[in-house]
Amino acid sequence: MNPAEVEFLAENQSIQITPNFSHDRLYLICGEVGPFRPGIPVQVPLWMALNLKQRQKCRLTAPEWMTVETLTKIKEDEGQSKTFTPMPDEHYMVTTQLILGAAPHDIANTDEIRILVKDIWDMRIAKLRSSVDAFLKIGGSLAKVDHLTVMEINTVRPFLPHALDQLFRLRQVWRKTLPTTRPNKFVQQACE
């Protein structure tokens, strides 16, 4: 998946808006939304909320997890844990970028939220890279990693299959040459 596809998936999440217009219920492929009444909050897909906001037809309401207090707690938990902690939203990074990009004035503390989400992202990516590095150093072929988001998996997807393929090839060469010659240290370490 590329980032645009991940963004497409994130845009199907529900978000609360407060419309400033009236309209009857809408029947979409993804389900029914509405009815829309001025000042009455309603749940809509994120893509619709962004479109309505762009046309100045609503105000966005931040998801429950998109507060400084909640994100600070998540950041602390992530920093203290050696494993990945569950995220409040599978698409937290994309959702934050879309909402804060479209409606920075609707959300309180946008700068702090951006910084906290970026810090959480950086900690998780650093943890993911070190996990991949340790995995490759031990020559593993199977790993279980819980609580990763789709976007985080996509950051290592281009590299990991190629690296595992190269390790496999080194092992094959090492096994073929083992009875007749002694492999160099690099090949031997990579194959152990």
NUPAZA-715698 format. One record per residue (C-alpha): residue in three letters; residue number from 0; y, z, x. Coordinates in nm, 4 decimals. Example, Ala and Ser with C-alpha at 12.3 -4.5 7.8 and 13.67 -1.06 7.14 Angstrom:
<sites>
SITE  res    n        c2        c3        c1
SITE  ala    0   -0.4500    0.7800    1.2300
SITE  ser    1   -0.1060    0.7140    1.3670
</sites>
This chain:
<sites>
SITE  res    n        c2        c3        c1
SITE  met    0    0.0000    0.0000    0.0000
SITE  asn    1    0.3473   -0.0712    0.1187
SITE  pro    2    0.6506    0.1521    0.0494
SITE  ala    3    0.7609   -0.0650   -0.2437
SITE  glu    4    0.4250   -0.0128   -0.4146
SITE  val    5    0.4453    0.3624   -0.3579
SITE  glu    6    0.7953    0.3592   -0.5068
SITE  phe    7    0.6618    0.1677   -0.8075
SITE  leu    8    0.4002    0.4390   -0.8649
SITE  ala    9    0.6624    0.7122   -0.8306
SITE  glu   10    0.8858    0.5450   -1.0874
SITE  asn   11    0.6198    0.5941   -1.3553
SITE  gln   12    0.6614    0.9723   -1.3468
SITE  ser   13    0.8377    1.1418   -1.6341
SITE  ile   14    1.1831    1.2912   -1.5918
SITE  gln   15    1.4189    1.4581   -1.8329
SITE  ile   16    1.7492    1.2939   -1.9201
SITE  thr   17    2.0333    1.3795   -2.1543
SITE  pro   18    2.1400    1.0561   -2.3228
SITE  asn   19    2.4932    0.9853   -2.4463
SITE  phe   20    2.3804    0.7260   -2.7023
SITE  ser   21    2.1665    0.7024   -3.0138
SITE  his   22    1.8557    0.4907   -3.0432
SITE  asp   23    1.5257    0.5075   -3.2266
SITE  arg   24    1.1933    0.5649   -3.0576
SITE  leu   25    1.0878    0.2951   -2.8088
SITE  tyr   26    0.7262    0.1801   -2.7859
SITE  leu   27    0.6413    0.0888   -2.4273
SITE  ile   28    0.3149    0.0007   -2.2551
SITE  cys   29    0.3211    0.3411   -2.0848
SITE  gly   30    0.3748    0.5194   -2.4182
SITE  glu   31    0.6457    0.6144   -2.6621
SITE  val   32    0.9850    0.7460   -2.5536
SITE  gly   33    1.2670    0.8798   -2.7613
SITE  pro   34    1.4225    0.9009   -3.0058
SITE  phe   35    1.7510    0.9162   -2.8172
SITE  arg   36    2.0291    1.1380   -2.9534
SITE  pro   37    2.3493    1.2284   -2.7660
SITE  gly   38    2.3193    1.5647   -2.5916
SITE  ile   39    1.9489    1.6137   -2.6769
SITE  pro   40    1.7217    1.6098   -2.3678
SITE  val   41    1.4312    1.3660   -2.3737
SITE  gln   42    1.1498    1.2771   -2.1316
SITE  val   43    1.1415    0.9176   -2.0046
SITE  pro   44    0.9784    0.7365   -1.7116
SITE  leu   45    1.1830    0.7603   -1.3929
SITE  trp   46    1.2409    0.3833   -1.3847
SITE  met   47    1.4010    0.4017   -1.7300
SITE  ala   48    1.6109    0.7038   -1.6348
SITE  leu   49    1.7432    0.5217   -1.3285
SITE  asn   50    1.8243    0.2135   -1.5361
SITE  leu   51    2.0041    0.4175   -1.8022
SITE  lys   52    2.1942    0.6110   -1.5374
SITE  gln   53    2.3018    0.2879   -1.3705
SITE  arg   54    2.4420    0.1757   -1.7060
SITE  gln   55    2.6063    0.5207   -1.7514
SITE  lys   56    2.4005    0.5950   -2.0624
SITE  cys   57    2.2637    0.9340   -1.9550
SITE  arg   58    2.2677    1.2275   -1.7160
SITE  leu   59    1.9560    1.3009   -1.5118
SITE  thr   60    1.8050    1.6473   -1.5019
SITE  ala   61    1.6439    1.7429   -1.1721
SITE  pro   62    1.2709    1.8212   -1.1811
SITE  glu   63    1.1915    2.1932   -1.1744
SITE  trp   64    1.0887    2.1776   -0.8096
SITE  met   65    1.4113    2.0082   -0.6973
SITE  thr   66    1.6089    2.3255   -0.6294
SITE  val   67    1.7189    2.4788   -0.3012
SITE  glu   68    1.5160    2.7953   -0.3688
SITE  thr   69    1.1905    2.6129   -0.4478
SITE  leu   70    1.2235    2.3697   -0.1573
SITE  thr   71    1.3092    2.6542    0.0837
SITE  lys   72    0.9888    2.8340   -0.0228
SITE  ile   73    0.7856    2.5137    0.0199
SITE  lys   74    0.9368    2.4609    0.3653
SITE  glu   75    0.8525    2.8178    0.4704
SITE  asp   76    0.4950    2.7870    0.3390
SITE  glu   77    0.4478    2.4531    0.5162
SITE  gly   78    0.5819    2.5947    0.8418
SITE  gln   79    0.3507    2.8978    0.8300
SITE  ser   80    0.0353    2.7092    0.7349
SITE  lys   81   -0.1833    2.5220    0.9825
SITE  thr   82   -0.3104    2.3000    0.7031
SITE  phe   83   -0.1197    2.0921    0.4511
SITE  thr   84    0.0110    2.2868    0.1546
SITE  pro   85    0.0165    2.1415   -0.1974
SITE  met   86    0.3392    1.9633   -0.2825
SITE  pro   87    0.5054    2.0141   -0.6207
SITE  asp   88    0.5146    1.6383   -0.6752
SITE  glu   89    0.2811    1.3732   -0.5375
SITE  his   90    0.5810    1.1496   -0.4709
SITE  tyr   91    0.8337    1.4180   -0.3707
SITE  met   92    1.0017    1.2107   -0.1003
SITE  val   93    1.0429    0.8921   -0.3044
SITE  thr   94    1.1427    1.0819   -0.6191
SITE  thr   95    1.4102    1.2732   -0.4296
SITE  gln   96    1.5511    0.9587   -0.2732
SITE  leu   97    1.5617    0.7741   -0.6050
SITE  ile   98    1.7172    1.0573   -0.8049
SITE  leu   99    1.9724    1.1622   -0.5452
SITE  gly  100    2.0578    0.8003   -0.4732
SITE  ala  101    2.1233    0.7183   -0.8383
SITE  ala  102    2.2697    1.0453   -0.9624
SITE  pro  103    2.4109    1.2612   -0.6824
SITE  his  104    2.6703    1.4125   -0.9171
SITE  asp  105    2.4113    1.5134   -1.1791
SITE  ile  106    2.2136    1.7317   -0.9371
SITE  ala  107    2.3445    2.0549   -0.7843
SITE  asn  108    2.3322    2.1022   -0.4053
SITE  thr  109    2.2359    1.7424   -0.3251
SITE  asp  110    2.3054    1.7722    0.0479
SITE  glu  111    2.0932    2.0860    0.0854
SITE  ile  112    1.8121    1.9288   -0.1182
SITE  arg  113    1.8171    1.6136    0.0982
SITE  ile  114    1.8022    1.8234    0.4154
SITE  leu  115    1.5199    2.0448    0.2874
SITE  val  116    1.3101    1.7494    0.1680
SITE  lys  117    1.3659    1.5719    0.5012
SITE  asp  118    1.2670    1.8899    0.6896
SITE  ile  119    0.9504    1.9242    0.4810
SITE  trp  120    0.8707    1.5566    0.5392
SITE  asp  121    0.9256    1.5898    0.9156
SITE  met  122    0.7040    1.9006    0.9382
SITE  arg  123    0.4259    1.7350    0.7419
SITE  ile  124    0.4412    1.4099    0.9410
SITE  ala  125    0.4356    1.6046    1.2696
SITE  lys  126    0.1351    1.8006    1.1407
SITE  leu  127   -0.0326    1.4755    1.0325
SITE  arg  128    0.0248    1.3096    1.3695
SITE  ser  129   -0.1130    1.6083    1.5580
SITE  ser  130   -0.4150    1.6137    1.3244
SITE  val  131   -0.4789    1.2443    1.3850
SITE  asp  132   -0.4373    1.2960    1.7599
SITE  ala  133   -0.6857    1.5855    1.7608
SITE  phe  134   -0.9239    1.3842    1.5423
SITE  leu  135   -0.9179    1.0892    1.7813
SITE  lys  136   -0.9542    1.3093    2.0902
SITE  ile  137   -1.2738    1.4655    1.9614
SITE  gly  138   -1.4015    1.1201    1.8713
SITE  gly  139   -1.4477    1.1999    1.5054
SITE  ser  140   -1.5482    0.9409    1.2529
SITE  leu  141   -1.4986    1.1418    0.9338
SITE  ala  142   -1.2204    1.3799    0.8354
SITE  lys  143   -1.1163    1.5546    0.5169
SITE  val  144   -0.7475    1.6223    0.4702
SITE  asp  145   -0.6241    1.7819    0.1486
SITE  his  146   -0.2794    1.7765   -0.0134
SITE  leu  147   -0.1419    1.4608    0.1488
SITE  thr  148    0.0849    1.2383   -0.0561
SITE  val  149    0.0444    0.8615   -0.0795
SITE  met  150    0.3535    0.7974    0.1337
SITE  glu  151    0.2275    1.0339    0.4061
SITE  ile  152   -0.1090    0.8587    0.4144
SITE  asn  153    0.0704    0.5272    0.4447
SITE  thr  154    0.2459    0.6411    0.7628
SITE  val  155   -0.0862    0.6599    0.9499
SITE  arg  156   -0.2666    0.3810    0.7662
SITE  pro  157   -0.1535    0.1007    1.0018
SITE  phe  158   -0.2598    0.2943    1.3113
SITE  leu  159   -0.5728    0.4907    1.2216
SITE  pro  160   -0.8216    0.2106    1.1348
SITE  his  161   -0.7217    0.0192    1.4475
SITE  ala  162   -0.7661    0.3276    1.6671
SITE  leu  163   -1.1062    0.4059    1.5149
SITE  asp  164   -1.2142    0.0456    1.5647
SITE  gln  165   -1.1165    0.0631    1.9330
SITE  leu  166   -1.3090    0.3901    1.9762
SITE  phe  167   -1.6130    0.2297    1.8164
SITE  arg  168   -1.5913   -0.0648    2.0565
SITE  leu  169   -1.5580    0.1674    2.3569
SITE  arg  170   -1.8651    0.3610    2.2425
SITE  gln  171   -2.0641    0.0391    2.2057
SITE  val  172   -1.9691   -0.0743    2.5572
SITE  trp  173   -2.0471    0.2696    2.6993
SITE  arg  174   -2.3900    0.2785    2.5334
SITE  lys  175   -2.4770   -0.0686    2.6613
SITE  thr  176   -2.3754    0.0126    3.0195
SITE  leu  177   -2.5136    0.3671    3.0260
SITE  pro  178   -2.8632    0.2876    3.1591
SITE  thr  179   -2.7426    0.0579    3.4375
SITE  thr  180   -2.4007    0.1773    3.5481
SITE  arg  181   -2.1915    0.4849    3.5350
SITE  pro  182   -1.8881    0.4469    3.3021
SITE  asn  183   -1.5425    0.5387    3.4200
SITE  lys  184   -1.3938    0.8696    3.3088
SITE  phe  185   -1.1604    0.7156    3.0475
SITE  val  186   -1.4428    0.5406    2.8624
SITE  gln  187   -1.6648    0.8460    2.8886
SITE  gln  188   -1.3958    1.0819    2.7525
SITE  ala  189   -1.3130    0.8451    2.4674
SITE  cys  190   -1.6779    0.8211    2.3729
SITE  glu  191   -1.7558    1.1922    2.3785
</sites>
